[in-house]
Amino acid sequence: MNFKEKAKEHTKQLKDQTLEHTKQIYDETLIIAEKQIQKGIHHTQQLGFHLFIFVCRLAIFLTVFVLYIRHREWLNNFMNTPFFWKLSPFHFLWGIFMFIMLAHLIPNNKLTMAWQKAKGHAYRPVEDYKRLQLLETIQRMNIRAWIVLLVWLSFNAIFGLLYLLGILIAGDLMMLSVFYYLCDYICILFYCPFQSVIMKNKCCINCRIYDWGHFMMFTPLLFIKNFYSWSLFFTSIVVIIHWEIGFAKHPERFWEGSNQSLQCKNCKEKTCQIKRKLSGRPLPNFGHTSTHK
């Protein structure tokens, strides 16, 4: 059996195993969702969509992880191969990553309020809010955001140093980025250490650094000098700059004290519910329980 036939056989086996794992994970996620609903979770369109995206990201992570365990050197060789030399499944993954980031740079009313709050159409001003209190809140948010940035860069600098010393290879950093890709939705739905420990915001909709996710996902790719990695990392830089410009120009849109759209009573998404249940915190006083349309 030649190399191509072996590669096809491995690919088929990997595909079958991935489909089996994905179906199992999907079924388990549905069971978890049903149990949460029975415990008083209000089902909304956005919460259901987030759970669906989480399942998809989990399937992608498991697929790449199995490939990484079985063919770590192949993954490393791909990361060191010119981007336009040969088409591979990782080009498809690159397309997914790039599409997600570009969707955050153009007007999009279908995205969560956590992102839309930066846009004028979602701003519902609170009458007679205190400007001084807004400035104090923004200052506190900024200090905590700088702490998050410092912690994140310091943490990932460890992996960068190990890569530069030759202890880690490019495939390891790619696997780390895919893991961060999954963690993005773990933070949204289940537990976020940045929210709980540093930022202290009550939910993602009120999060000062919500659109930093792409930058955080692709931080490990900064150390790999090729088009694949740098195109993702520097596009994420464009996304975070776009977000920060919006924050600097209109800070009143990012605080519930000046923007009614961020208040629990006006929330239509309710994506914080599972996270609150898991942490033992009571659900906030939502203004309504209807499905988000």
N, C-alpha and C positions, 0 to 999 in steps of 0.2 A: 504494500500500500504506500503510495507516494505521499509527499507532504501535503499537497492540496486535498487529497482524499481524506487524510487524517484530520486536516483542519475543518473540512466540511462535516465529518463525523462528530468532532468535538463541538462544533457550532450547533448541530442538531440536538445533541445531548444537552447542551447548556440551555438551548431554547426550551426544550421539553421540561427541564427541571425548573426553569424560571417561571414558565406558565403555571406549573403545579404550585410553586411557592406563592406566586401572585394570587392565584385563586384562593389558596388557604388564608392568606393575609387579608384578602378582600372580605371573605366570609367572617373572619374573626372581627374585623373592623365593624362590619354591619351588626354583629352581635353586641359589641361594645356600645355602639350608637343606640341600639334599641334599649339596652339596659339603662343607659343614661337618660333617655327620653322617659322611661318608666319611673325614674327617680325625680322627675320634675323638670327635666331639661326641655326648654322650648325649642322645637325644631324650626329653623329658619333656612331660607334658601342659601344664604351665605355660609352658615355653619355646615350644611350638607355639602356645599361645594368645597369648603376647606377640607372636610374629611375625605372627599373624593381625591383632591389634589394630594393629600397626605399619602393615600394608598398608592397613587401613581408614583410619587417620589420614593416611597418605600420600595416599590417594585424596581425602579431604576437603580436605587442603591444596592439592592440585593443582587441584581444582574451584574453590576460592575464589581461588586465584592466577590462574587463567585469567580468572575473572570480574573480578578486580581489575585485571588488565592491560587488558582490553577495556572494562570499564565502571566505572572508578575513581570517577567522579562519582556513578553510581547507588549504589554501595556507600556512598559518603559521605552521600548523601541519605538512605539507609536508616538510617544510624547517627544521623541528626538528626531522624528521624521518630518520633512517639509510638509506643510499643511496641504498643499495642492498636489502632492505626489500620487496619492492613492485614496480612494473613497473607503470609509470604514464606518462601523456603527458609532464611533466617537464623533464623527462629523455630524451625525444626526443629533447627538447629545449637545454638541456645540450650537447647533441650530436652535434647540430648545432653550438653552441658556440665553442665547442672544435675543430670541423672540421675547422672553420674559422681561429682559431689561429694556428693550425698545418699547414694550407696552407701557413701561413706567415713564417714558419720555414724551409720550403723545397724549392728547386729551382722551380719556377713557372713563366713561361713566359707569362701566361695569365692574371696576375695581372696588375694593373695600373702602369704607369711609376712612380707615386708617391712612390710606393714600390720598383719597379725595379731599380730605380736610385742608390740604395745601392749596386747593383750587377755589377760585372765587365763587363758583356756582354752589358749592357746598357750605359756604359760610352763612350762618344765621346769627347775626350779632346779638349779644345780650345787652339790653338797654342799661345805660348808666353804669357799666362795669368800671371798676377802679383801675385807672391807667398805672398807678404806682404799684398796685398788687400784681398787675400783668408783668411789669418790668422785673419785679422781684422774682416772680415765678420763672420767667424766661432766664434770668441770671442763674437761678438754681438748676434749671434744666441744662443750661450750657455747661456748667461745671461738671455735672454728672455725665454729660455726653463726652466731655474731654477725658474723664476717668475711664469710661468704657473704651474709648479709642486707645488710650495708653495701655490698658489691660490687654486688649485684643492684639495690638501690635507686639507687645512684649511676649505674649503667649506664642504667637505665630513666628516670632523671631527665633524661637528655639528650633522649630522645624526647619526654618531657613538656614540656620547655622549648621544643623546636622546634614542638610543637603549639600551645602558648600564644602563641608568636611568629607563628603563622600560616604557618609553613613547611611543616609537616605538617598533614594533615586527618584527620578522624575515621576515614575509611576506611583510612588508612595504619596507624593504631594497631590497628584490628580485624585487618588482615592480619598485623600483628606478633604479635598474640595467637594467631592460628591457626598461625603458624609456631612459636611456643613450644609449642603443643599437640602438634605433630609432634616437636619437639625433646625433649619429655618421654620418649618411647619410644626416641629415638636415644640418650639418656643411659642408659636402662635396658639396651639391647641392645648398643650399639656403642662409645660413648665418652661419658664424663661428665667435663667439666672440673672440676666442683665436687668430685667424688670424687677425681680424680687430683691436682689441684693444692692443694685446701684441706682437705677433710674427711679424706682419706687412709684412708677405710674400704675394706675389701677387696671389698665387694659391696653391692648394694641392700638385701639382707636385713639387713645390719648398719648401714644408713644411719640416722644420727641425724635427718636432715631429709627422710626419704622422703615424708612427706605435705605437704611444702611445695610440691609440684608445682603444685597448682591456684592457689595464691597467686601463684606465679611466672608461670604462664600468663596470668593476667588482670591483672597489674600495669599494663600499658599502658592498660587500660580505666578505670582510676581517673580519668584526666584527661577522660573524656567524660561529661558530666552528663546521663545519661538512665537510664531504668529498665533497659534491656537491659544496659548496661555495668555499672552500679552493682550490680544484682542478682547478677551473676556475681562481681564483685570482692568484695563484702561477704559473699557465701556462702563464698567461698574463705577469707576471714578467720575465719569460724566454724569451718571445717575445720581451719585451722592452730591455732586456740585449743584446739579439741578434742584435737588431737594433743599440744600442749604441756602441757596439763593431765595427760594420761596419762603423759607423760615425767616431769613433776615429781613425780607421785604414786608412780610405780613405775619408777625409773631402772634397776633390776636387770633389767627385761625387755628392755632395749635393748643389753645388753653380752653378748657370747658367753662371757665369763668367768663370768657368773652365770646365763646362760640357755642350756641345751643346744640348744634349738631353732635357735639362730643359728650353731651350729658346722657346719663343712663336712661332717663325717662323718654328720650327721643331716639334711642338706639333701636334699629331695625335688624341688626345683624346678630347680636348676642353670641358672638364667637368666644366669649370669655367663660361660658358656662361650665364646660368640662374642666377647664383649668381650675376654676373656683371650687368645683365639687371635689376634685382630687386633693386640693390643698385644705379642704375643710372650711373654706370661707363661704359665707352665705351669698346667695345670688343678689345682685342689686335690684332696686325697685324699677323694673322696666315699665315704661308707660303703656305698653301693649304687648300682646303675645301672638299676634298674627304672623303668618309666614311672610317673609320679606319678598317683595315682588320687584 
